[in-house]
Amino acid sequence: MSLSPVIIDNGNCFIKYGRCEDEAPQKFRTLIGKPKPKWRLSEEFAGEGQPAALFGEQALEHPKLRVTNPMEHSQIEDMADMTEIWQHVFRDRLETSPEDQALLMTEPPFNPRPVREKMGEALFETLGVPHLQLAVASLLALYGEGRTSGLVVDVGDGGVLALPVQQGYVMSHLMRRNEFGGAEVTDRLRTLLVEKQISLFKNRHYEIARRMKESHCFVSQDPEAEAEGRGRGSLSPPSSSLFPLGEVLSNGISEVEVGAEAWMAPEALFDPGGTEGRDDEGIPSLVAGVLKSLAIDTRGDLMKSVVLTGGGSLCPGIGPRLETELKERLPAGTAPGALRVLTSSKGADSWFAGAKSWLEMQQTSDVWVSQAEWHEHGASILEQKNLMSGQF
């Protein structure tokens, strides 16, 4: 087994990867681009030595490619394309062979057994990985904060997960998830911009909207006041600012003055019902539901450590707003300081720090699922030897 296992996070927006000795993971967009039908047999793609596919941001730059994301709401929908992405990580990004590496890989919560089985087939049989461990990124993020107890609120691109953990024990039967995350906030922003004659609905334009979201959006502490132009000062960025698009749109527009869209788009995280056709719970309702389902003594412990993580946790104002709304939902008589919402000190990469911590603590190979175990037991062994089923 390799002395330096590979770590891969299958994110809805980004594939992140690295080794234990790395300070931080590398990443690229979870995208694969293959030639459109009319170009498949061209010398550019069918010629000797030419790549069969391009990946990440590079794929978006090529007009002759059909670009797709093999994931939807953090679930793998196209295992063949996902396998090609994993091969690309090993071969081209890490410049190594998967057959020589132990692999710690994230999987989504509630990962269906058929999908986990296909993951095992792809990793053990197609790529030839000798040792494998699967883990939910939210759990690793808690470990990355140096904690073994807490209520992790993972605001990801594909949805929001509320995961209660006590002394390393994952209460998976109480975790809750919705499918309204960062991707939907980006879509909400694109829809709002239509009123300004800004259309960002092509594949390459999605990146523009995503960057605008990350640089300009914030969570308002008082949406009603914001709507009336009375935002609450320090937690609210300027009411408007210019964002360069990086290209000239067909209507001649090259920059956008971002105004109310900056707070209206992420407001959907707190009230998804305001988005047509969606009935997901908002983050406060989701988290409060988990807290109410806990035994009283456990609830008291985890209320002190509500840990925000994931890319969405970087949105300014989300922590204070969540804490305010959760306190409004607590039972009468709850002590004022009983609840604390903590934003991860490592931001969106706390899962990587947790993965490294877990790897550094392992002294034997027993924690890994081996090739031999996979061939003997099949997918069931991935459930038995899984971080979600045991203790840290």
C-alpha positions in Angstrom: 0.0 0.0 0.0 1.2 3.5 -0.8 2.7 5.4 2.0 1.0 8.5 0.7 -2.7 7.7 -0.1 -4.6 9.8 -2.6 -7.6 11.9 -1.3 -10.4 12.8 -3.7 -13.6 14.7 -3.0 -16.4 14.3 -5.5 -18.0 17.7 -5.4 -21.0 18.8 -7.4 -19.1 21.9 -8.5 -15.4 20.9 -8.1 -13.3 17.7 -8.0 -10.7 18.2 -5.3 -7.7 16.0 -4.8 -4.4 15.7 -3.1 -2.1 13.7 -0.9 -1.6 13.6 2.8 1.6 15.7 2.6 -0.2 18.5 0.7 -1.1 21.7 2.5 -4.3 22.1 0.5 -6.1 20.2 -2.2 -6.0 21.1 -5.9 -9.3 21.3 -7.8 -11.0 21.7 -11.2 -14.6 21.9 -12.2 -16.5 18.6 -12.3 -16.9 18.7 -16.1 -16.0 16.4 -18.9 -16.1 17.5 -22.6 -16.3 15.1 -25.5 -16.4 16.0 -29.2 -19.8 16.8 -30.7 -20.9 14.2 -33.3 -19.7 16.2 -36.3 -16.2 16.5 -34.9 -15.7 13.0 -33.4 -13.7 11.6 -36.4 -11.8 14.8 -37.1 -8.0 14.7 -36.9 -8.2 17.1 -33.9 -9.8 14.4 -31.8 -9.4 11.1 -33.6 -5.7 11.6 -34.5 -3.0 9.6 -32.8 -2.1 11.0 -29.4 -5.1 13.2 -29.2 -7.1 13.1 -25.9 -10.6 11.5 -26.1 -11.9 14.1 -23.7 -11.0 17.4 -21.9 -11.8 18.1 -18.3 -12.8 21.0 -16.0 -12.4 24.6 -17.2 -10.4 23.5 -20.2 -13.4 21.7 -21.6 -15.5 24.9 -21.4 -13.1 26.7 -23.6 -13.5 24.4 -26.5 -16.5 25.1 -28.8 -16.4 21.7 -30.5 -17.0 19.8 -27.3 -20.3 18.7 -25.6 -19.6 19.5 -21.9 -21.5 17.7 -19.2 -21.4 17.2 -15.4 -21.6 13.6 -14.4 -23.1 14.6 -11.0 -26.4 16.1 -10.0 -27.2 17.2 -6.4 -24.0 15.6 -5.3 -25.0 12.1 -6.6 -23.1 10.4 -9.4 -25.4 10.1 -12.4 -23.0 9.0 -15.1 -20.5 6.5 -13.7 -18.6 6.0 -17.0 -17.9 9.8 -17.3 -17.0 10.0 -13.6 -14.5 7.1 -14.0 -12.8 9.0 -16.8 -12.5 12.0 -14.5 -10.9 9.8 -11.8 -8.5 8.4 -14.4 -7.6 12.0 -15.4 -6.9 12.9 -11.7 -4.5 10.0 -11.3 -2.9 10.0 -14.7 -2.7 13.7 -15.6 -3.0 15.6 -12.4 -1.1 13.5 -9.9 1.0 11.7 -12.6 0.7 8.4 -10.9 -1.0 5.0 -11.4 -4.2 4.2 -9.4 -2.9 0.6 -9.0 -0.1 1.9 -6.7 -2.3 4.1 -4.4 -4.6 3.6 -1.5 -7.6 5.9 -2.0 -9.7 7.9 0.5 -12.7 9.1 -1.5 -15.8 11.0 -0.4 -19.3 9.8 -1.2 -22.6 11.6 -0.7 -24.8 11.0 2.3 -27.7 8.5 1.6 -25.5 7.1 -1.2 -27.7 4.3 -2.8 -26.2 0.9 -2.6 -26.4 0.4 -6.4 -24.3 3.6 -6.9 -21.8 2.5 -4.2 -21.5 -0.8 -5.9 -20.8 0.9 -9.2 -18.2 3.1 -7.5 -16.5 -0.1 -6.2 -16.5 -1.7 -9.6 -15.0 1.4 -11.2 -12.4 1.9 -8.6 -11.3 -1.7 -7.9 -11.9 -3.3 -11.3 -11.5 -0.5 -13.9 -8.8 1.6 -12.2 -7.3 -1.2 -10.1 -7.1 0.7 -6.8 -5.6 -1.7 -4.2 -7.2 -0.2 -1.0 -10.2 2.0 -0.6 -12.1 3.9 2.1 -15.3 5.9 1.5 -16.4 8.8 3.8 -18.9 11.7 3.8 -17.1 15.0 3.4 -19.2 16.6 6.1 -17.9 14.1 8.7 -14.3 14.7 7.6 -14.9 18.5 7.9 -15.8 18.1 11.6 -12.6 16.1 12.1 -10.8 18.9 10.3 -11.9 21.3 13.0 -10.4 19.1 15.7 -13.8 18.0 16.9 -15.5 14.6 17.3 -18.8 16.1 18.3 -21.0 18.6 16.6 -23.8 19.3 14.3 -22.2 19.8 10.9 -24.1 22.0 8.4 -22.5 21.4 5.0 -23.7 24.0 2.5 -22.5 22.5 -0.8 -23.1 23.2 -4.4 -25.5 20.2 -4.7 -27.5 20.7 -1.4 -27.3 21.2 2.3 -26.6 18.4 4.8 -27.2 18.6 8.6 -25.2 15.8 10.2 -25.2 15.1 14.0 -22.1 13.5 15.4 -21.4 12.7 19.1 -17.9 11.5 20.2 -17.2 10.2 16.8 -20.5 8.3 16.5 -22.5 9.4 13.4 -26.2 9.6 14.1 -27.0 8.9 10.4 -30.7 8.0 11.2 -31.2 11.7 12.3 -29.3 13.5 9.5 -31.3 15.6 7.1 -30.6 16.9 3.7 -32.2 19.1 1.0 -31.2 19.5 -2.7 -31.1 23.3 -2.7 -27.5 24.4 -2.6 -25.0 26.7 -4.3 -25.9 25.6 -7.8 -29.5 26.8 -7.2 -28.2 30.1 -5.8 -26.3 30.6 -9.0 -29.4 29.8 -11.1 -31.4 32.2 -9.0 -28.8 34.9 -9.6 -28.9 34.3 -13.4 -32.7 34.5 -13.3 -32.6 37.8 -11.4 -30.1 39.3 -13.9 -32.6 38.8 -16.8 -34.4 41.9 -15.5 -31.2 43.8 -16.4 -31.1 42.3 -19.9 -28.2 40.0 -18.8 -28.5 36.5 -20.1 -26.0 34.0 -18.7 -27.6 30.7 -19.5 -25.0 29.2 -21.9 -22.5 26.7 -20.5 -19.6 29.1 -20.6 -21.7 31.8 -19.0 -22.4 29.7 -15.9 -18.8 30.3 -14.8 -19.4 34.0 -15.0 -22.5 33.8 -12.8 -20.7 31.5 -10.4 -17.8 34.0 -10.0 -20.2 36.9 -9.6 -22.0 34.9 -6.8 -18.7 34.2 -5.0 -17.4 37.8 -5.2 -20.6 39.8 -4.7 -23.4 37.9 -3.0 -24.1 38.0 0.8 -26.7 36.8 3.2 -28.8 39.7 4.5 -29.4 39.9 8.3 -32.8 41.6 7.6 -34.3 40.9 4.2 -37.3 43.2 4.7 -35.0 46.1 5.6 -32.8 45.2 2.7 -35.8 45.3 0.3 -36.6 48.8 1.6 -33.0 49.9 1.2 -32.2 49.8 4.9 -29.5 47.1 5.0 -27.7 46.4 8.3 -24.4 48.1 7.7 -21.3 46.0 8.6 -22.7 42.6 7.5 -23.9 43.9 4.2 -21.5 44.8 1.3 -22.2 48.0 -0.7 -25.6 48.2 -2.2 -24.2 47.9 -5.7 -20.8 47.4 -7.4 -19.6 46.7 -10.9 -18.7 43.2 -12.0 -16.7 42.8 -15.3 -18.1 39.9 -17.3 -14.8 39.1 -19.1 -16.5 39.2 -22.5 -19.0 41.3 -24.4 -22.5 39.8 -24.6 -24.5 39.9 -27.8 -26.3 43.0 -26.6 -23.0 44.9 -26.1 -23.0 44.6 -22.3 -19.5 43.9 -20.8 -20.1 44.6 -17.1 -22.9 44.4 -14.6 -23.9 46.7 -11.7 -24.8 44.2 -9.0 -27.5 45.5 -6.7 -30.3 43.8 -4.9 -29.4 40.5 -6.7 -26.4 40.2 -4.3 -28.7 39.4 -1.3 -31.8 38.1 -3.1 -30.0 35.2 -4.7 -28.6 33.6 -1.5 -31.9 34.3 0.3 -33.1 31.2 -1.5 -31.0 29.1 1.0 -33.3 30.3 3.8 -36.5 30.2 1.8 -36.3 27.8 -1.1 -40.1 27.9 -1.4 -39.7 31.3 -3.0 -38.2 29.5 -6.0 -40.8 28.3 -8.4 -41.3 24.5 -8.3 -39.3 24.0 -5.1 -40.5 22.8 -1.7 -37.2 22.1 0.0 -36.6 23.2 3.6 -34.5 26.3 4.3 -31.3 25.8 6.2 -32.8 27.0 9.6 -35.7 24.7 9.3 -33.5 21.8 8.3 -31.1 22.3 11.2 -33.8 23.0 13.8 -35.5 19.7 12.7 -32.3 17.8 13.5 -31.9 19.5 16.9 -35.5 18.8 17.9 -35.0 15.1 17.1 -32.1 14.7 19.4 -32.3 13.5 23.0 -32.3 16.5 25.4 -28.8 15.9 26.8 -27.3 15.3 23.3 -29.1 18.3 22.0 -27.5 20.5 24.6 -24.0 19.3 23.7 -24.5 19.7 19.9 -26.2 23.1 20.1 -22.8 24.5 21.3 -21.1 23.2 18.2 -23.1 23.9 15.1 -20.3 23.9 12.5 -20.9 25.5 9.1 -18.7 24.1 6.3 -18.8 23.7 2.5 -18.4 26.3 -0.2 -21.6 28.0 0.8 -20.3 28.7 4.3 -18.0 31.3 2.8 -20.9 33.5 1.8 -20.7 36.6 4.1 -23.4 36.8 6.7 -24.6 33.2 6.6 -23.4 32.3 10.1 -24.9 35.2 12.0 -28.2 34.9 10.1 -28.4 31.1 10.8 -27.7 31.6 14.5 -30.4 34.3 14.7 -33.1 32.2 13.0 -32.2 29.1 15.0 -32.5 31.0 18.3 -36.0 32.0 17.3 -36.9 28.3 16.9 -35.5 27.1 20.2 -37.8 26.2 23.1 -38.8 29.0 25.5 -36.4 29.2 28.4 -33.3 28.1 26.5 -30.3 29.8 27.9 -29.0 32.8 25.7 -25.6 31.2 25.1 -26.8 27.7 24.6 -26.4 27.8 20.8 -23.3 28.7 18.9 -22.9 28.6 15.1 -19.3 28.3 14.2 -17.9 28.9 10.7 -15.2 26.4 9.7 -11.7 27.9 10.2 -10.5 26.1 7.1 -13.4 27.2 4.9 -14.3 24.8 2.1 -11.2 22.7 2.6 -11.9 21.6 6.2 -12.8 18.1 4.8 -9.2 17.8 3.5 -7.7 18.6 6.9 -10.0 16.0 8.4 -9.1 13.4 5.8 -5.4 14.0 6.6 -6.0 13.8 10.3 -7.8 10.4 9.9 -5.1 9.1 7.7 -2.3 10.1 10.1 -4.1 8.2 12.9 -4.3 4.9 11.1 -1.6 2.4 12.2 -2.8 -0.7 10.3 -4.3 -1.6 7.0 -7.4 -3.0 8.6 -9.3 0.2 8.1 -9.1 -0.1 4.3 -11.2 -2.2 2.0 -8.8 -4.3 0.0 -9.1 -5.7 -3.5 -9.4 -9.2 -2.0 -12.2 -8.2 0.3 -14.0 -6.5 -2.5 -13.9 -9.6 -4.7 -15.0 -11.8 -1.8 -17.8 -9.7 -0.3 -18.8 -7.2 -3.0 -20.5 -3.9 -2.1 -21.5 -5.0 1.4 -17.9 -4.7 2.6 -18.0 -1.0 1.6 -20.8 -0.5 4.1 -19.2 -2.6 6.9 -15.9 -0.8 6.7 -17.0 2.8 6.3 -16.4 5.8 8.4 -20.1 6.5 8.7 -20.6 3.1 10.4 -17.9 3.3 13.0 -16.0 5.7 15.3 -13.2 8.1 14.6 
